[in-house]
Amino acid sequence: MQKKCYLCPRECGADRKNGETGVCGQTGQLKAARAALHFWEEPCISGTKGSGAVFFSGCALHCVYCQNRSIAEGNVGKQIRMERLSDIFTELMEQGAHNINLVTPGHFVPQIKEALILAKKKGMNLPIIYNTGGYEKTETLETLNGLIDVYLPDFKYMDTRLAARYSHAPDYPKIAKAAIAEMVRQTGPCIFSKEGLILRGTIVRHLLLPGCLSDSKEIIRYLYETFGDTIYLSIMNQFTPVEIPKAYSELARKTTEEEYEELVDYAISIGVENGYIQEGETAKESFIPQFDNKGI
């Protein structure tokens, strides 16, 4: 990590190497809050044995509706060395994980790269998943080419006004488009094992927000018209209104079944076939992991 950090699109220039915190809320010291088998991802990721999810502390987006606020703000977690992270990857493999799932890793890319290379030298051979909010610099992603097997980005907003209001990032649509294009360039079409587990490719997630159905349709249309069947879409209904600030009262409700069904029907109507939808009651706080330093 260089003295001035420009890893993410915020380009805050913080001297994280020498202890200054960036917009992500983190110094250059690795910090993670959970490393355990995770069963709440898409079926091709969680499988039957679970995804080996490592939740990193901090985030550059700071969405006002964040469901993992404690970890995103960096208030929880444990500082570790790169060598320990490498061991964590190996330990998750020994526990039977189908893959290594790097959750919100963008601000620790240099250290994660080293840990992955070391773990691979020690025999860790699981697919590596890069699980991100989609606000990533292509230059940073390029440094991961050859190390990441599966990209799992969000595409949160097409409307710059929504991006500015809810994530303080009016450039989000432009950034996410470029980032996803780079991810697809690296991975190519999705490849699955005979058991249905993803081995390579890009799955783009979109979480339907209350009152944002029209923007969601624009996102689905853009992704399908741009990438077609090269990617898989994951259309999510699990928005959980946890600690929504009063200034954003329009988000203080769950999305309705009617809103979600209309979005899914729209995706089908324009030709989307490769994807995942959610059924049943998913907007529950019980689906939010405990960030208690398990496995760290």
N, C-alpha and C positions, 0 to 999 in steps of 0.2 A: 504494500500500500504506500502510495506516494504521500508526501506531506500535505499537499492540497488535494482534497478528495473531489473528483468529478465522475464518480462511478455511476451516479444516477442522473436523470434529467434535471434535478434541482440544481446541480452543479454549485453546491454551497461553498466549496473551496476550504472546508474545515481541515485543520491539521489533526486529523484523527490519529495519525501515527504517533503523535506526541500527546495524546490524551484529550484533545478537543473533541467535543461532540458535534456531529453534523445534524442536518435536518432530520435524519433517520433516528436521532436520539442516541447514537452509539459512537464510541471511540473506535479505534482500530483493533481493540481487543475482542476476539470472538465471544459472543454471548448467546446462549440458547436456554430455552425454558422447558423443553420436553423432547425426549427421543424414545419413541415407543411404537408398537404395532398399532396402526390406525385403520379402522374398519368403515369409515364414513365417507370415503371417496367414491368415485365412479366404480362400478363393478369390475371393470378391466384393470383397475389400479389396486383396489383393496383385495379382490379375489376372495379366497376362503381363509387365508392365513394372515392377511393384513399387510398394509403398506408400511415400510419402515420410515415413519415421518419424523423429521428433525425440525422443530419449530424454533427459528431464530428470533431473537429479541430485536425490536426496533422496526420501523417502517418509514419510508419516505413520503407516503401518500397522506396518512392521517385523515381518512374519510370520517365524516361526522357521524356516520351510522355504524362504525366499525364494531363488529361482534366480538372481536378479540382485542379489545382496547388495552387491557393491562399489558399484553405482550407487545402490541404495536407501539405503545408509548415507551416501551423499554423498562417498565417498572418492575418486571419480574424477569427471572433468568439468572444464570450462573456463568461467570466468565471462565473460559476454558482455553487451552492451548490448541494449536492446529493438530498436534499429535494425538490429543485426546479425541478430537473430532474424527480423526481417522479411525481410531479404535471403536468409536461409537458406530461408525458405518459397518465395521466387521461384526460387532456384537449384534446389530440388528439382523444381519445376514444369518448369524448363528441361531437367532430366535425364530427363523423361518420366514422372514419378510420376503415378499415377492419383488420388492424394489426398494431403492433409497429415495425418499421423498423430501426434497429440500424446500421448506416452506418459508417464503419471504426471505430469500437468500441474497438479493441483489447488492446490498451494502457490505457483504462479506465475501464477494466473489474471489478476490485474490487468495484469501485464506482457505476458502472451500476448494479452490482448484488444487492447492498443494495437498490438502487432506485427501481429496479424491485420488490423486496420483499416487500418494503413499499407500492408501488402502488397496488400490488395484495391484500394486506391487506385492502386497501381502496376501493376494488371492481373492479380494472382494470382487465379484463379477456380476453383481446385480444391475439391472437397468437403473439409470439415474434419471430422476424426474425433477424438473425445475418448476416449482409451483409458485406463481407470482401474480401480483395484481395487474400486470401488464404495462406498468409504467417503468420501462427499461430502456437504457441507451443501447442502440445497435452496436456501438463500439465495444461496450462491455460484454454484450452477448457474443460478439465475434471471438473474444478471447476464450470462450468456452467450447468452441467448435471442436467436436471430436470427443468431448467429455460427457456431454448431455445426450441422453437417448430419447427422452420424452419431454416436451415442453407443455406445461399446463398453465397458460396465462388466462387472466380475466380480460374481457373487453367490457368495460363498465359503462362508458358513455360515448355517444356519437355527437351529442349537442355540447358545444363548448361551454354554454351557460350552466348546464347541469354539472359538468366537470369542475367548473370554477366554484360553484356553490357547495357541492358536496365533498370535493377532494382538493379544493384550493389549487387546481391544476387545469387552467383553461386549455393548455396544450395537450391534455391527455389523449384526445382522439388521434391527433397527428402522431404522437409518440407511440401509442399502442399499435396503430396501423403499421408503422415502420418496424416495430419490435416483432410483431407476429409474422411479418413477411420474412424477417431474418430467421426466426425460429423454423418456419416451414422450409426455408432454403437449406438449413442445416439438417433437418430430420427427414424431409421428403414425406411420402404418404405413410399413413399409419399401418403398422405391421403388428399382428397379434400372434400369440402362441396358439397351439391347438386347444389349450384350456381356456382361451379367450382373454388372456392377459396381454396388455399392451407391452410391446418390446421396443417400439420406435414410433415416432410421429409427434403430432401436435394436436392436443385437444383444447379448444377454446371454450371457456366458461362464460356464461352471462347470467347475472343475478337480476331478476326482475325487481325493480323498486316500485313502491306504491306511487301511482299516478304517472309513471314513466313508460307506459305501454307503447306509445308511438315511437319513442326513442329506441326502445328495445327492438321493435320491428325493423327500424333502420339498421341497427347493428346486425341482426340476423341476415337481412338482405345483403348488406355489404360483405359479410364473411362468406356467404354462399356464392355470391356473384364473383368474388375475388379468388377464392380458394376451392370452390366446388367440393368434390368428394375427397380432396387431398387431406382435409382436416375432419375431425369429428367436433360437433357442437355439444355442449352440455348446458341445457337451459334449466335454470334453477329457480325454485320457488321458496327457498328457505330463509328469506329475509326475516330477521328477528329484531324487532325494535327494542334494543337494549340501551338504556341511558341516552335517549335521543335529546339533544339540547332543545330548549323551548323555542329557539329561533327557527327550528326546522320541524315544526309541529306536523307538517304534511307527511313526515316519515314515521309518525308515531302510531302506525298501524301495520298489520301484516298485509301482504298482497292477497287479493281475493282469488277464489277458485276460478271465477269467471275471467279475471284478467289473465291468469296463467294459461287457462285453456285457450283463450283467444290467441295468445302468443304462440303456443304450440301448434294450433291449427294453422296459423299464418305460416310458420316454418314449413309445415307439411305442404301447404298450398303452393309454395314457390319451388318445391322440389327437394327439400332437405330430407335425406334418408339416413345419413350417418350421424347418429347423435344419441344423447341420453336425456331423459326427462325424469322428473321426480314425482312420485306418487305418495299419497298419504300425508300425514302431519309431520313436516320436516322443520317447520319454523318454531323450534323449541330450544330453550337455553341448554337443555340436556345434551344437545349435539355439540356444544362448545367444550373442547377438552379442558382438563385441569392442567394449568401451567404451574406444576409443582416441582419442576426440575427432575422429574422421573427420567431415568436413563442417562442423565447428564453427569 
